């Protein structure tokens, strides 16, 4: 098995400064500080949708089609475990990480089995927490990237890339109009040492065009240049 005990050497300018800074503001944390009940509302919202029979597995079906059975999957910004739980049920080995302990508590309660961890993606270092093996795919769904402090976007992409096995891929999806343009994202992808393999306008495989309102990007480590 290919591990990541020594994280893949993806370098981003300012990455160490971000990790050491206490001044960055994750937008989700700011939201929960303004409304302490927001996380619990969010959990109950998805519990109600699941109970009503809503289809909440689109992202998981997409990721499941990318990897062989029994793959290692990192659910980055896993929330209450919606995507990771579906992938675990499909036979994959799932680790989920989220900055919000309320959401992780809900994931552990509703979806036992995967490994659910509280953690900041801007400081992600799973080998330091005893998880040395890398991942076949990292999924970052649910507009997670748009909740990051803008100063941490490139370091987060780089840290996620560093946790991939050789040949592994990162899948990120988010909507337009959330203060993170697709053009900015493409610049951050390049700076993080990644390259797009496939660009889509949704988890249902619609093609991405200039006026798409949603982006799903399948990324891999960029080939060396020069």
N, C-alpha and C positions, 0 to 999 in steps of 0.2 A: 504494500500500500504506500502511496506517495503522501508524505506528510507535509505539514507546514510549520514544523517546530522552529525552523528559522524562516520567518516570514519572507515571502517572495520580495525581492528588492525592487519595489516600485517607489520611485522618488518623486515627491511633489514639493515645490518651493513653499516654504512656510509650514510644512506639515508638523515639524517638531514644536514650532511656536504655538500652533493651535492646540496641540495636546497639553501643553504646559499652561495654557491660558485659562483663567477662570472668568473671563469677561464675555465669552461668546454666549449667545442666547438661543437655545433650541426653541422653535416656535410652539411646539407641542407643550413643552414645560411652561412657557409663558402663558399659554392658554389655560392650562390646569391651575396655575397660580391665580389667574383672574377668576376662574370658576372651579373651585375644588370638587364640584360634583360632575365635572365634564367627563372624566374617565369612566365613572360608573354609568353615566348615561350612554356613553359609547359602547360599553360592554353590553348593556341591556338592549340597545338598539339592534346589535347583531344577533343576540340571543332570540329576540322577537322575530327577526327576519328568518332565522333558521327554523324556528318553530312554525312559521307560516309557510314553510316549504320553498322559500325563495332560493334561486340558484346562486350560491355563494362560492362555487368551485371553479369558476372560469380560469382564474390565474393558475390554480393547481393543475387543471387539465393541461394547460399550456406547458407548464414546467415538466409534468410527468411525461409528456411526449418527447421531451428533449433528452432524456437520460434513460439508461437501462434500469431494470428493477433492482432495488437494493442500493440505489445511489445515495451519496451523502449530499444533503441539502442544507444550506444555511438560509433561514428566513430572517432577513435583516430588516428590523422594524416590524416585528411579527405581530404587534398588538395583542389581542386576546387569542391568537393562535388559529385563526380561520384558515389561512393558506397552509401553514405547516401541518395542521392536523389532517387535512385532506391528503397531503403528500405522505404523511406517515401511514395513513390508512391504505394507501396504494402500495405500501411496502418499502418506502424509503426511510433512511436514517436521518432524522431531522434535528437540527439545533436552531432554536429561535432566540433572538435577542431583541429586547426593547428597552427604551430608557424609562418607561413608566412602570413602576412596581404594581400598580393596580391592574394594569393589563396583563402583566405576567402572572399575577395571582389568579386571574380569570382563566388564562390559558392552562395553568396547572390544574385548576378545578374542573374545567370543562373538557380538557383534552389531555389526560394523563398518557404518558408514554414518551413523547419527544422530550428533549432537554430544553427547558425554558430558562433563560437567564436575563437578569436585569443588567443592562449595560448601555453605554453611550457609544454609538457607532463611530464617533470621532476619535475614540480611544480604543477601538476594538483590537484585542490581542488574545485570541482564544487559546493559543498555546500556553500563555501565562496563566490560564485558568484550567489547565489540564486537558485541553482538547487539542491534541497535536496534529491529528489527521486533517488534511485539507478537504475541500468540497468540490464535487462535480459541477454543482451549480449553486449560485447565490441568487436568491430572488428578493427583490426590493419593490414590493407592490404597495397599493393603497396610498399613493401620493406621498410616501415617506420622504423622498428627497426634497419635497417642497417645504417640509417642516424643519429642515436643518437650518442652522445659522448659515447664511451665505458664505461666511469665511471658512466653514468646515466642509463644504460640498466636495471640493477636490480631494482633501485628505480622506474623507469617507470613501469616495470611489476608489482611492488608492488602497485603503485598508481592506476593503471588500475584495479587490483584485488580489491582494497579497494572501488571501485565504483560499484561493482557488488551487486545486490540483492542476498538474500539467494537462492542458487541453480543456480545462474547465471554463465555464461561461457565466457571466453575470447578466441577469435579466432585470430591467428596471422599467416601471410604468408609472406615468403621472399625467395629469391633465394640464391643458393650457389655462392661462388666466390666474395663475397661483404665484405670481412674482418670481417665476423661474422660467425664462423663455427656453424654447427648445434649442435655439442658437447658443445660449449660454451653456446649456447642458452639453452640447456637442463639443464646445471648447473645453469644458471641464473633463470630459471623457478623454480627449486627446492629451491633456496635461497630466492625467492620472495614468498614462501609459496603456490606455485601452483603445480599442477600435471597434466600430459597429460591424457586426456580421449581418444583421437583419433589422430593419426598421418597419414597424407596423403601427396602424392607427387604433389598435385595440387588441384585447386578448382573444378576440374571435378571428384574428388573422387578416383583417382588412388592411389594404396597402396604405402606407403612410404617404401623404401628399402635402403640398405646401400649406394648405389651410386646414389640416387635420386638427381636431380639438383634443386629441389624446395621442400619446406616444408610448409604445412599447419597444424598447431597444434591447436587442440581444448583443452582448458585448463579449469580446475576448481580449486576451493580452496582445497588444500590438506587436507586430513583427519588428525585429531590430532594423534600424536604418543605417546606411553607410557601410 
